[in-house]
């Protein structure tokens, strides 16, 4: 199938482009490089079997997006294009509402205009807020969002549920609630590429190890967790990318059935921030310079997934370990500093 991938040069989008191509699909990359760089497209071309299509565009530009869909005639859409940093969203909420909700509305309206049947939405475990019980399942209550970022994902999901009710004969979509994607492609050609100071843990770790950052700050050491640091469910980005392929293929297999399905994508267990730091030190052979700081606004103490539904319906489960993800992330950081961009 021809699959439009919004934010296709970004972290998760780029790895999904590779996974789609490996599965025999034709990816159509749409990105405006606000959170990526143009050289990633060239590297995707070298990693993919055949050349993916590419269009530089902002998903908030309705006319430009319509022109792309008119030309490319995609059969499915995987919508990544969104800001994703919890801390930044607390500081700049309007930026997140404008982009994350506005771009989704544009893409969904164009999906209906062009009769594109399959839609996969990039959501987040942040929709669960501070969960009552762990691990969380897809039926765990959606709680008050702890950040504007989390709220934009809740709004996006509700839009899809409302569309299903309004157009049940044609609305087919999958909502994928990610836990914490980390790692990089094992080739070292693509990986997480934060512009400016990283907002997420692993790129800050690798940049500190590479000498780009002076010191890592672990936000909070007084959480009610075994070592006092926050617990998250870390998942290798290639496992996550492959889940998107399973989702789009499953939608095509279920072409006669309408509905919106939700899946958790996680490893099913949690690792603390301190454990991630220590595992990185083990795989890299380096000692990190880090300190403890206060809790960060918008963070929850602990969250990890029950991903049984994804295994049962999509046939998907994680294949890679935390150590694999951190080794690949460090390889990417080292290659990024050596290869021309």
Buried (B, 14 or more C-beta within 10 A) or exposed (E): BBBBBBBBBBBBBBBBBBBBBBBEBBBBBBBBBEBBEEBBBEBBBEBBEEEBBBBBBBBBBBEBBBEBBEEBEBBBBBBBBBBBBBBBBBEBBEEBBBBBBBBBBBBBEBBEEBEBBBBBBBBBBBBBBEBEEBBBBBEBEBBEBBBBBBBBBBBBBEBBBEBBEEEEEEBBBBBBBBBBBBBBBBBBBBBBBBEEEBBBBBBBBBBBBBEBBEEBBBBBBEBEBEEBBBBBBBBBBBBBBBBBBBBBBBBBEBEEEBEBBBBBBBBBBBBBBBBBBEBBBEBBEBEBEBEBEEEBEBBBBBBBBBBBBBEEBBEBBBEBEBEBBBBBBBBBBBBBEEEEE
